[in-house]
C-alpha cells in the first residue's frame, strides 16, 4: 500500500493571527518583526507586502526601503503559540501520525484512512479556516520530500494567480508521478542541496532535479559520498523517512544486520519474533507501553523503507507487538527482496505500562500472567533462559 503523506503549511501564519487581532490590517502591506532602527528582522509579512519584494528574514530597514508604507507590527508570540496548538489538535484528531516541523508546519501520515489524500487535505483546509479563521496550504504525495515540494509549488502558483491574498493551495502528486513532478524544478529545491553542493552540481552541467536523476548514481556516490547516494534517490522522488511524532524523542528499538542478505520468509519472521520480544521485554522492564509500532527494512542497495502503525490504546505485550509488525512486514515485503537489516521499534511511549483491568477477557489475562512469569524467569536467570519453540532452527530441535 503506497503511503499518503500530507504537508501542511499555515499561510503567512503570524500575519494571519495579527489580522485576527486587528482586522484593519487586512489587505495592507505589513510585517511582523523588530524596529528598523534597532536592527529588526522581518519574521513574517503579509502578501501585500510581498508584492513589493519584502520577505521573511529580511532586515526591517531594507523592507522599509522596498515598501515605504510598510506597517510594522510587534510580535505576539503567546497568540501564535495558542493558535498553533489549536491547529495541531485538529491534525491529531485526524491521525496520531503527526510530525510538527515548526510552529506553522507539519507532516501527517494518513495512509489507510477511508478517504483519499486530496479529500482529507480539502477537509483539513476547510476545518482550519472555518473553526480558526486561518488559511493554510497542503501538499499531497507518497512521501515527505515530494509532499513538501508539492506544497511549495502549489503556493508559488497560487500566489501568481491570486496576487495579494493567501494561496490556500492544494497540490497533489499521484503515486508513480513523483520523479516527473520534481524533474523540471531547480536543484536548490531538492532537500539537502545547499549553495556549495549546488555549485559543484552546476559545474557538472546539472541545473534541474531531473538532470541529477539522469546522472549515474555511482558517479554521484563517488563524488559526494553517502550524500550523493541520498541526493540521487531524492532526485528520483524517493524518500522513505517515516513520520516522527513528538513522543518519538523517547523510543525503544531493536535491529539486526545479517551477515548475508536474507530473502527467506521464515528466517525473517523468526527474527522479527525475537526483536518484538526484546522490545516488549524492555518496555515492561521500564514500566512503559507504546502506541506506535515501527518496522524498518534495509535492502541490498541500502535503501531503507519503513512503515509504522498506531493504536488507540498503548500496548506492551510481545504478541501484540509481533502481530502489528508482521502486518507491516506483509505490506512492505511483497516483492520478497533480499534484506540486509531488519528492525522493530516502539514509540508514543507512556509511563506506567499497561495494567490488567476488569475489562480484559480471561484469555488476555492468562497470557499477561504468563508473560509476567516469563519476565521474572529472565530477570532471575538471564534473557536466554526461556525460548519459543518457533525460534529454534531445525538443527536445534
HELIX and SHEET records of a PDB file:
HELIX    1   1 UNK A   13  UNK A   21  1                                   9    
HELIX    2   2 UNK A   23  UNK A   25  5                                   3    
HELIX    3   3 UNK A   36  UNK A   38  5                                   3    
HELIX    4   4 UNK A   47  UNK A   50  1                                   4    
HELIX    5   5 UNK A   60  UNK A   66  1                                   7    
HELIX    6   6 UNK A   77  UNK A   94  1                                  18    
HELIX    7   7 UNK A  117  UNK A  132  1                                  16    
HELIX    8   8 UNK A  144  UNK A  162  1                                  19    
HELIX    9   9 UNK A  178  UNK A  183  1                                   6    
HELIX   10  10 UNK A  187  UNK A  189  5                                   3    
HELIX   11  11 UNK A  195  UNK A  203  1                                   9    
HELIX   12  12 UNK A  209  UNK A  214  1                                   6    
HELIX   13  13 UNK A  217  UNK A  224  1                                   8    
HELIX   14  14 UNK A  226  UNK A  235  1                                  10    
HELIX   15  15 UNK A  246  UNK A  249  5                                   4    
HELIX   16  16 UNK A  265  UNK A  285  1                                  21    
HELIX   17  17 UNK A  318  UNK A  332  1                                  15    
HELIX   18  18 UNK A  362  UNK A  381  1                                  20    
HELIX   19  19 UNK A  389  UNK A  391  5                                   3    
HELIX   20  20 UNK A  394  UNK A  396  5                                   3    
SHEET    1   A 5 UNK A  98  UNK A 102  0                                        
SHEET    2   A 5 UNK A 105  UNK A 109 -1                                        
SHEET    3   A 5 UNK A   5  UNK A  10 -1                                        
SHEET    4   A 5 UNK A 136  UNK A 141 -1                                        
SHEET    5   A 5 UNK A 170  UNK A 172  1                                        
SHEET    1   B 3 UNK A  42  UNK A  45  0                                        
SHEET    2   B 3 UNK A  30  UNK A  33 -1                                        
SHEET    3   B 3 UNK A  71  UNK A  73  1                                        
SHEET    1   C 4 UNK A 252  UNK A 262  0                                        
SHEET    2   C 4 UNK A 339  UNK A 351 -1                                        
SHEET    3   C 4 UNK A 288  UNK A 299 -1                                        
SHEET    4   C 4 UNK A 306  UNK A 315 -1                                        
END                                                                             
